[in-house]
Amino acid sequence: MMAVPAIELSGIQKSFGSVHAVRGVSLAIAKGAITGIVGENGAGKSTLMSILYGLYRADAGEVRIDGQPMRMDNPHDAIAHGIGMVHQHFMLVDTFTVLENLVLGAEGGPLLAGGLAAARAELERLAREYGLSVNPDAKIADLSVGEQQRVEILKVLFRGAKILILDEPSAVLTPQETDQLFRILATLKERGVTIVLITHKLREIMAATDHVYVMRQGQIVADRRTAETNPEELAELMVGRKVRLQLDKAAPKSGEVLLSAEKLSLVDHRGVRLLDNIDLELRAGEIVGIAGVSGNGQTELLQVLSGIRRPTGGKLTVRGRVIDAHHPSDPAEMRTLGLAHVPEDRLRQGMVAAFHAWETSILGYQAQPPFCRNYLLDGPAVGRHCATLMDRFDVRPRAPALRSSNFSGGNQQKLVLAREMAQEPKVLLVGQPTRGVDIGAIEFIHRELVKSRDQGCAVLVVSVELDEILSLADRIVVMFAGRITGEVPAGRADERTLGLMMAGAHA
């Protein structure tokens, strides 16, 4: 007799206006197993799990827990039925202790009848049983990201969850913290907890799961026992065509130094040191990758190098122009020096969402020929330019008159990259080149960056995706707490060494 699944979804449908996000999805999640759900950005996987957790209500279909039909109108219903969710961005109060965060929202529960002492005893029991050691009296702000994630998992277990949904759980972790997370998940599985893992990282699917479902365009297109598949097959199922996961590139031909930073520092108005004595060189014909957990100065480094913020100490030299606290620059001057910048946040800094695609395609370059004649914008020339970029960079749909906000995240990213790379810059700064981008577009973007390198451009790539840095970079620089903690030639780099540097633990 077949065991009753922990979760069954039958014919789930969900639309947002004219967008059909989930189309008749049916699946079964086995009890006490780790099941992965993968798919491109916008495939519907997060929407599906949000329905299961009660954040959205399905338009049609049925949810069954342990064989019983259930209605999930809100997260309280999900929690009452033993479902917990750990979100990509943690839901913790930084100024509260671990114990205070644990009981927050569960103040009326039976465990608080005896006060915080009972909650503390339960926390110690859970930590001991599941290997989730954490100091109950530590402030959240004083914990590492990995420890904060443990608190999120403990919160879910504290509320009695037997089904745990994790949404992109390793997005903010070092490789060592990710390995620790997988050990924790294995322990939870041994104790009978059912785990659903939403991730775009195929390596993690292969390492952690027992079974995997693949979603494409709102539908389940395949399910596999993990032991019977591989990353190449999963990638092809996600995209609908073969995808090259390995980037082919020749050895770099490094040339002259086009950008150098010496003792570059940045202190904000509160006196907080955001960049601390950064020394960095970018050479023609080379890709330098900046690795690090998000929030360790990478954003501020890009802002200073691109002229958005002025340094408070040290100096920056870009093709002979010396920039320091007394001789600042700005993005417009940097563009005249041959420096192009693809910002980390494309929506806030890379485009104006209400602008048409043809406007986005020249943003920052609108005063230059051939776009501007006698102080007037040449509409037909801009339209032709945008259409050419869309063809070259495979931006879909090929619609220069479409508003930028109506393109998918991956196509927005390709449009911004196309704009900057079309200027054939001498120095190209790229922040999070494939954030929120589908696996097929990742393949294309990586090839274009290597092509720029091979044409003599000095490329700086900042990414929290360690696989991306290892694949793209010729030389890897690691940042922690606003400092550079090490530099490694790409051929000698490995995840363990880089992970230690990313945590500030490398000697």
Secondary structure, 3 states (H helix, E strand, C coil): CCCCCCEEEEEEEEEECCEEEEEEEEEEECCCCEEEEEECCCCCHHHHHHHHCCCCCCCEEEEEECCEEECCCCHHHHHHCCEEEECCCCCCCCCCEHHHHHHCCCCCCHHHCCCHHHHHHHHHHHHHHHCCCCCCCCEHHHCCHHHHHHHHHHHHHHCCCCEEEEECCCCCCCHHHHHHHHHHHHHHHHCCCEEEEECCCHHHHHHHCCEEEEEECCEEEEEEEHHHCCHHHHHHHHHCCCCCCCCCCCCCCCCCEEEEEEEEEEECCCCCEEEEEEEEEEECCEEEEEECCCCCCHHHHHHHHCCCCCCCEEEEEECCEEEECCECCCHHHHHHCCEEEECCCHHHHHCCCCCEHHHHCCCCCCCCCCCEECCEECHHHHHHHHHHHHHHCCCCCCCCCCEHHHCCHHHHHHHHHHHHHCCCCCEEEEECCCCCCCHHHHHHHHHHHHHHHHCCCEEEEECCCHHHHHHHCCEEEEEECCEEEEEEEHHHCCHHHHHHHHCCCCC
